[in-house]
Amino acid sequence: MAEIRRERPEDAAAAEAIVAAAFGPGRFAKTAYRLREGVACVGELSYVALEGARIVGTVRYWPIMIGAEPALMLGPIAIVADRQGKGIALALMQTTLAEAKRLGHRAVVLVGDEPYYGRAGFKRIQPYGRITMPGPVDFARLLGLSLVEGALEAMKGEVAKARLDEPVAASGCALGR
Ligand SMILES: CC(C)(COP(=O)(O)OP(=O)(O)OC[C@H]1O[C@@H](n2cnc3c(N)ncnc32)[C@H](O)[C@@H]1OP(=O)(O)O)[C@@H](O)C(=O)NCCC(=O)NCCS
């Protein structure tokens, strides 16, 4: 089984290459990327999966606001093509979601496929429109998870950047990827 551990500065280039290979250049046009621009990721929740010395998976989280409430956005998450389908992404999510809960985060959202992310506990945010995005979004793919019972269900409003225009250059995950 892959080793799951916190991302280190020297892991960043490999992690970013995995995301670039998985999502391609079109990723920068996505609404989720707009929310990451100019905002540092949550460093304690950047994790990688390793097999020996090889980095085979990556996950990062960004801080967001949902209306007036702070929350997290999961992603990007990606696994190298030749190691997909072995439970590595699920292990990355289980480890980091438990850590996010331990750190006191209350709720997590993401844009993705419910049949997959449902394995980690994510569900469509309903009723559709209770939580919105600052751009086009397919509500069937806007998924959420409460880390504290009922937390996400009590949130409503537009997802927004958690912090504006802070100096993020040194953070290691400044611009999304
Ligand atoms: C999506 C991704 C992160 C999953 O990582 P992974 O380590 O391969 O996932 P796991 O091994 O935990 O789970 C794999 C299982 O999920 C299924 N699955 C993967 N992507 C899925 C999707 N989008 N919808 C439904 N099921 C999916 C696989 O078919 C596999 O099913 P099985 O266990 O019945 O064989 C990885 O495949 C990846 O990086 N893909 C490229 C990027 C991408 O497409 N991301 C999706 C963003 S929404």
The ligand as a Tripos MOL2 file, in Angstrom:
@<TRIPOS>MOLECULE
LIG
   48    50     1     0     0
SMALL
NO_CHARGES

@<TRIPOS>ATOM
      1 C1        -10.1740   10.2230   -9.9470 C.3       1 LIG1
      2 C2         -8.8890    9.7740   -9.2590 C.3       1 LIG1
      3 C3         -8.3720   10.8740   -8.3480 C.3       1 LIG1
      4 C4         -9.2210    8.5330   -8.4340 C.3       1 LIG1
      5 O1         -8.0150    8.0380   -7.8650 O.3       1 LIG1
      6 P1         -7.7800    6.4760   -7.6660 P.3       1 LIG1
      7 O2         -6.6830    6.2790   -6.6940 O.co2     1 LIG1
      8 O3         -7.6550    5.8600   -9.0060 O.co2     1 LIG1
      9 O4         -9.1630    6.0820   -7.0150 O.3       1 LIG1
     10 P2         -9.4870    4.8380   -6.1310 P.3       1 LIG1
     11 O5         -8.5070    3.7390   -6.4360 O.co2     1 LIG1
     12 O6         -9.6640    5.3010   -4.7410 O.co2     1 LIG1
     13 O7        -10.9030    4.4230   -6.7090 O.3       1 LIG1
     14 C5        -10.9450    3.8740   -7.9820 C.3       1 LIG1
     15 C6        -12.3580    3.4260   -8.2560 C.3       1 LIG1
     16 O8        -13.1540    4.5960   -8.4750 O.3       1 LIG1
     17 C7        -13.7090    4.5230   -9.7660 C.3       1 LIG1
     18 N1        -13.7210    5.8680  -10.3350 N.ar      1 LIG1
     19 C8        -12.6520    6.6400  -10.6350 C.ar      1 LIG1
     20 N2        -13.0750    7.8060  -11.1570 N.ar      1 LIG1
     21 C9        -14.4280    7.7640  -11.1390 C.ar      1 LIG1
     22 C10       -15.4230    8.6720  -11.5400 C.ar      1 LIG1
     23 N3        -15.1220    9.8730  -12.0380 N.pl3     1 LIG1
     24 N4        -16.7350    8.3020  -11.3930 N.ar      1 LIG1
     25 C11       -17.0620    7.0940  -10.8760 C.ar      1 LIG1
     26 N5        -16.1300    6.1880  -10.4830 N.ar      1 LIG1
     27 C12       -14.8430    6.5280  -10.6140 C.ar      1 LIG1
     28 C13       -12.8180    3.5870  -10.5450 C.3       1 LIG1
     29 O9        -13.5300    3.0070  -11.6070 O.3       1 LIG1
     30 C14       -12.4580    2.5730   -9.4820 C.3       1 LIG1
     31 O10       -13.5190    1.6860   -9.2910 O.3       1 LIG1
     32 P3        -13.2990    0.1840   -8.6840 P.3       1 LIG1
     33 O11       -12.7490    0.3580   -7.2890 O.co2     1 LIG1
     34 O12       -14.6930   -0.3800   -8.6930 O.co2     1 LIG1
     35 O13       -12.3410   -0.4820   -9.5940 O.co2     1 LIG1
     36 C15        -7.8010    9.3370  -10.2550 C.3       1 LIG1
     37 O14        -8.2900    8.2970  -11.0500 O.3       1 LIG1
     38 C16        -7.3100   10.4670  -11.1340 C.2       1 LIG1
     39 O15        -6.3640   11.1780  -10.7670 O.2       1 LIG1
     40 N6         -7.9040   10.6280  -12.3060 N.am      1 LIG1
     41 C17        -7.5120   11.6560  -13.2330 C.3       1 LIG1
     42 C18        -8.0860   12.9610  -12.8070 C.3       1 LIG1
     43 C19        -9.5930   12.9120  -12.7530 C.2       1 LIG1
     44 O16       -10.2540   12.4150  -13.6510 O.2       1 LIG1
     45 N7        -10.1510   13.4390  -11.6950 N.am      1 LIG1
     46 C20       -11.5500   13.4770  -11.5100 C.3       1 LIG1
     47 C21       -11.9050   14.7840  -10.9390 C.3       1 LIG1
     48 S1        -13.6490   14.8210  -10.6160 S.3       1 LIG1
@<TRIPOS>BOND
     1     1     2 1
     2     2     3 1
     3     2     4 1
     4     2    36 1
     5     4     5 1
     6     5     6 1
     7     6     7 2
     8     6     8 1
     9     6     9 1
    10     9    10 1
    11    10    11 2
    12    10    12 1
    13    10    13 1
    14    13    14 1
    15    14    15 1
    16    15    16 1
    17    15    30 1
    18    16    17 1
    19    17    18 1
    20    17    28 1
    21    18    19 ar
    22    18    27 ar
    23    19    20 ar
    24    20    21 ar
    25    21    22 ar
    26    21    27 ar
    27    22    23 1
    28    22    24 ar
    29    24    25 ar
    30    25    26 ar
    31    26    27 ar
    32    28    29 1
    33    28    30 1
    34    30    31 1
    35    31    32 1
    36    32    33 2
    37    32    34 1
    38    32    35 1
    39    36    37 1
    40    36    38 1
    41    38    39 2
    42    38    40 1
    43    40    41 1
    44    41    42 1
    45    42    43 1
    46    43    44 2
    47    43    45 1
    48    45    46 1
    49    46    47 1
    50    47    48 1
@<TRIPOS>SUBSTRUCTURE
     1 LIG1         1 GROUP 0 **** ****
